[in-house]
């Protein structure tokens, strides 16, 4: 068996970090070297994630100083960042600077929004603070693995969870010129999309048995979709997006509608999706409507499409914490390290959650 590749997870106590730790525990080549949390340094990982005690019975959270030392000792470690927006860039910059001085060449996949935009100005137009490491932006590409055959950089900024589902649904049709570039999107997400810190939107008595919209036409993932779709297709789309909070913990369902440029039936739309994703191991296209339960806890995305008159509709379901975050990041890291893209990610969804 080939020696393990050390992996480091930053932002260690959040839901996405927990999913990264769960996936790494079953990875054939990546081995957890450290999970960093400044606020919980020295405390057991299992205290934050009791369901992972069998995988990490002795592991404790590390400080930034400990992680920096570890990165400097390794040749090409894998670094996953699940730190918050606005914090991630500065943290990554400090760790990369120290590692580079020591001759180490980490590969980074960032799951915050800090490296999803091509410029500091584009970032500041969406987030109300300056970018934490503008000189690093050119070292990151932002795209889904399914939409970028060969990254031009050694580091990746992963799109957000809603953006992942919307891009999977819309990019093939934009690339084929089948639809006009104005996309009308409705999406529903589970409560884990709001993060681990309790807020009104994730409080169970308020969210249970309810469905409501938020941030209508103003969600921060819309600019990500526009930027990533442009990079993948050369088409500058307009995105009218209305997100909703669903009464479940995890999963995303989006419906993307657009006007057809030419007469197209449902079979032709499905054929376009199947052809585009023919070599994408985690994208399944079906004539049946996709269901959240069929993808939850997996790295798979299920797509379907229909056409009537001059309107096309594409539906997509993903797990927001896996395909929309930790699983997509691991998929990217596999590619950056020249490992099989599917390594550690082929487990099917449980189905009955």
C-alpha positions in Angstrom: 0.0 0.0 0.0 1.3 3.5 -0.9 2.3 5.7 2.0 -0.4 8.1 3.3 -0.5 11.7 2.3 -0.9 14.0 5.3 -4.1 16.0 5.3 -4.9 19.1 7.5 -8.4 20.4 8.1 -8.8 24.1 9.2 -11.9 25.5 10.9 -12.2 22.2 12.7 -15.5 22.3 14.7 -18.0 23.3 12.0 -20.3 21.0 10.1 -18.2 21.1 6.9 -15.1 20.3 8.8 -16.9 17.4 10.4 -17.8 16.0 7.0 -14.2 16.4 5.8 -13.0 14.5 8.9 -15.6 11.7 8.2 -14.6 11.4 4.6 -10.9 11.4 5.3 -11.4 8.6 7.8 -12.3 6.3 4.9 -9.9 7.7 2.3 -7.4 5.1 0.9 -4.5 7.6 0.6 -5.2 10.8 2.6 -4.5 10.5 6.4 -5.5 13.1 8.9 -2.4 14.8 10.2 -4.2 17.6 12.1 -7.6 19.3 12.6 -7.1 22.9 13.6 -9.4 24.9 15.9 -7.9 27.8 17.8 -10.9 28.0 20.1 -10.8 24.2 20.9 -7.1 23.6 20.7 -6.1 20.6 22.9 -9.7 19.4 23.2 -10.7 16.0 21.7 -12.1 15.9 18.2 -14.7 13.5 19.4 -16.0 16.1 21.9 -17.1 18.2 18.9 -18.1 15.2 16.8 -19.1 12.3 19.0 -20.1 10.3 15.9 -16.4 10.2 14.8 -15.0 8.8 18.1 -14.4 5.4 16.4 -12.4 7.1 13.7 -10.5 9.5 15.9 -10.4 8.2 19.5 -7.2 10.0 20.5 -7.1 12.9 18.0 -7.1 16.4 19.5 -7.6 19.8 17.9 -4.4 21.6 17.1 -3.4 25.3 17.2 -2.4 27.4 14.2 1.2 27.2 15.4 1.2 23.4 15.6 -0.4 23.2 12.1 2.2 25.6 10.7 5.0 23.5 12.1 3.5 20.3 10.6 3.0 21.8 7.2 6.7 22.9 7.1 7.8 19.4 7.8 5.8 17.8 4.9 6.7 17.9 1.2 3.2 18.2 -0.3 0.4 18.0 2.2 -3.3 18.4 1.5 -4.8 21.5 3.2 -8.6 21.8 3.5 -9.9 25.1 4.8 -13.4 25.2 6.3 -12.8 28.5 8.2 -15.4 31.3 7.9 -15.5 33.8 5.1 -13.2 36.7 5.8 -11.0 34.6 8.1 -9.9 31.9 5.7 -7.8 34.1 3.4 -5.5 35.5 6.1 -5.1 32.1 7.7 -4.3 30.3 4.4 -1.8 33.1 3.5 0.0 32.8 6.8 0.3 29.0 6.6 1.3 29.0 2.9 3.9 31.7 3.5 5.5 29.6 6.3 5.3 26.4 4.3 6.8 28.0 1.2 9.7 29.3 3.2 10.4 25.8 4.4 10.3 24.3 0.9 7.0 22.7 1.3 4.4 22.7 -1.5 0.9 22.3 0.1 -2.2 21.9 -2.1 -5.1 23.9 -0.8 -8.9 23.6 -1.3 -10.7 26.5 0.4 -14.4 26.1 1.2 -15.0 29.7 2.2 -15.9 32.4 -0.2 -12.5 34.0 0.0 -11.1 32.5 -3.2 -14.2 32.3 -5.3 -13.7 35.6 -7.1 -11.0 36.7 -9.5 -10.2 40.0 -7.8 -10.4 41.7 -4.5 -12.8 44.2 -5.9 -15.2 41.5 -7.0 -15.0 39.9 -3.6 -15.6 43.2 -1.8 -18.7 43.9 -3.9 -20.3 40.8 -2.3 -18.8 40.7 1.2 -18.6 43.8 3.3 -14.9 43.7 4.2 -11.6 43.9 2.3 -10.1 40.6 1.0 -7.7 39.1 3.5 -4.9 38.1 1.0 -5.4 39.7 -2.4 -1.9 38.7 -3.6 -3.0 35.0 -3.3 -6.0 35.3 -5.6 -4.1 34.5 -8.8 -3.0 31.2 -7.2 -6.6 29.9 -6.9 -9.1 28.7 -9.5 -12.8 28.5 -8.7 -14.9 25.9 -10.5 -16.6 22.6 -10.1 -14.4 19.5 -11.0 -17.0 18.7 -13.6 -16.5 22.0 -15.4 -12.7 22.4 -15.4 -10.7 19.7 -17.0 -7.3 21.0 -16.0 -6.9 23.7 -13.3 -4.3 26.3 -14.1 -3.4 26.8 -10.5 -2.2 24.6 -7.6 -5.0 25.7 -5.3 -8.8 25.7 -5.6 -11.7 27.8 -4.2 -14.7 25.6 -4.1 -18.1 27.2 -5.1 -20.8 27.4 -2.5 -23.4 24.7 -2.0 -26.3 26.4 -3.8 -23.9 27.6 -6.5 -22.8 23.9 -7.0 -26.3 22.7 -7.6 -27.2 25.7 -9.9 -24.0 25.3 -12.0 -24.5 21.6 -12.4 -28.0 22.2 -13.7 -27.3 25.2 -16.0 -23.7 25.0 -17.4 -24.5 22.2 -20.0 -27.4 24.1 -21.4 -25.5 27.4 -21.6 -22.5 25.7 -23.1 -24.7 24.1 -25.8 -26.4 27.4 -26.6 -29.8 25.9 -25.9 -31.2 28.6 -23.6 -31.0 32.3 -23.2 -28.6 33.4 -20.5 -31.3 34.6 -18.1 -31.8 31.9 -15.5 -34.7 31.8 -13.0 -33.7 29.7 -10.1 -35.7 28.4 -7.1 -33.8 26.4 -4.5 -34.5 24.7 -1.1 -31.7 23.9 1.4 -31.5 22.1 4.7 -30.7 23.7 8.0 -27.0 22.6 8.0 -26.4 25.1 5.3 -26.6 27.9 7.9 -23.7 26.4 9.9 -23.3 25.0 13.3 -23.9 28.2 15.4 -27.6 28.3 16.3 -29.6 31.1 14.7 -33.3 31.7 14.2 -33.3 30.1 10.7 -31.9 26.8 12.1 -33.9 26.7 15.4 -35.9 23.4 15.1 -39.3 24.7 16.4 -39.3 27.5 13.8 -37.9 25.4 10.9 -39.8 22.1 11.4 -42.8 21.6 9.2 -42.3 25.0 7.5 -40.9 26.3 4.2 -40.0 30.0 3.6 -37.9 32.1 1.3 -35.0 34.3 2.3 -32.7 36.7 0.5 -34.9 36.7 -2.6 -32.9 38.0 -5.6 -30.1 39.0 -3.3 -28.3 35.7 -2.3 -24.6 35.9 -2.3 -24.2 32.7 -4.4 -25.7 34.3 -7.5 -22.5 36.3 -8.3 -20.5 33.1 -7.9 -22.8 31.3 -10.4 -22.4 34.1 -12.9 -18.6 34.1 -12.6 -18.2 30.3 -12.7 -20.7 29.9 -15.6 -18.8 32.6 -17.6 -15.5 30.8 -17.0 -17.0 27.4 -17.9 -19.0 28.5 -21.0 -17.9 32.0 -22.1 -21.5 33.0 -21.5 -22.3 35.8 -19.1 -25.6 34.8 -17.5 -28.1 36.7 -15.4 -29.3 34.8 -12.4 -32.6 35.6 -10.6 -32.4 33.3 -7.6 -34.9 32.8 -4.8 -33.6 30.5 -2.0 -35.8 28.7 0.5 -35.2 27.1 3.9 -36.5 23.6 4.1 -37.7 21.5 7.1 -34.8 19.0 6.9 -31.2 19.0 8.1 -29.2 18.4 4.9 -29.7 18.4 1.1 -30.4 20.9 -1.6 -33.0 20.9 -4.4 -32.9 23.5 -7.1 -35.0 24.1 -10.2 -33.4 26.2 -13.0 -35.7 27.6 -15.7 -34.8 29.4 -18.9 -36.2 30.3 -22.3 -35.2 28.0 -25.1 -33.4 29.5 -28.1 -34.8 26.8 -30.4 -37.4 24.2 -30.4 -36.2 21.4 -28.1 -38.0 18.6 -26.4 -37.4 16.9 -23.0 -35.5 14.0 -24.6 -33.0 16.4 -26.2 -32.4 18.3 -23.0 -31.7 15.0 -21.2 -29.4 14.0 -24.0 -27.5 17.2 -23.7 -27.0 16.7 -19.9 -25.9 13.1 -20.4 -23.4 14.0 -23.1 -21.9 16.8 -21.1 -21.5 14.7 -18.0 -20.6 11.5 -19.8 -17.2 11.4 -18.0 -18.4 12.9 -14.7 -18.5 10.0 -12.2 -20.7 11.7 -9.6 -23.4 13.1 -11.9 -26.4 11.0 -12.7 -29.0 12.1 -15.3 -32.5 10.5 -15.3 -35.9 11.1 -16.7 -37.3 10.8 -13.2 -37.5 13.8 -10.9 -34.5 13.9 -8.5 -35.1 13.5 -4.8 -33.1 14.8 -1.9 -33.1 11.5 0.0 -31.4 9.7 -3.0 -28.3 11.9 -2.6 -28.1 12.9 1.1 -24.7 11.9 2.7 -23.2 11.1 -0.7 -21.1 13.0 -3.3 -23.6 12.3 -6.1 -25.7 14.8 -7.9 -29.0 13.8 -9.6 -30.2 15.8 -12.5 -33.4 15.7 -14.6 -34.9 18.1 -17.2 -38.1 18.8 -19.1 -39.1 21.1 -21.9 -42.5 22.5 -22.9 -43.1 25.2 -25.4 -40.3 27.7 -25.2 -39.3 26.9 -21.6 -36.7 24.5 -20.2 -36.5 23.4 -16.6 -33.6 21.5 -15.0 -33.8 20.0 -11.5 -30.8 19.1 -9.4 -30.4 17.5 -6.0 -27.2 17.3 -4.0 -26.1 17.0 -0.4 -25.0 20.5 0.7 -22.3 19.3 3.1 -20.8 16.7 0.7 -21.1 17.4 -3.0 -21.7 21.1 -2.1 -18.7 21.3 0.2 -16.6 18.6 1.8 -17.0 16.0 -0.9 -16.5 18.4 -3.7 -13.3 19.6 -2.0 -12.0 16.1 -1.6 -12.8 15.4 -5.2 -10.7 18.4 -6.2 -7.9 17.4 -3.8 -7.8 14.0 -5.4 -7.2 15.6 -8.8 -4.6 18.1 -7.5 -2.6 15.3 -6.0 -3.1 13.1 -9.1 -5.1 10.5 -7.2 -8.2 8.8 -8.7 -10.9 11.4 -8.7 -13.3 9.1 -7.0 -11.0 8.0 -4.1 -12.9 7.9 -0.8 -16.1 9.2 -2.4 -18.0 6.4 -4.0 -20.2 5.4 -1.0 -23.9 5.4 -2.0 -26.5 7.5 -0.2 -28.2 5.7 2.7 -31.6 6.3 1.2 -33.6 6.3 4.5 -32.5 9.2 6.5 
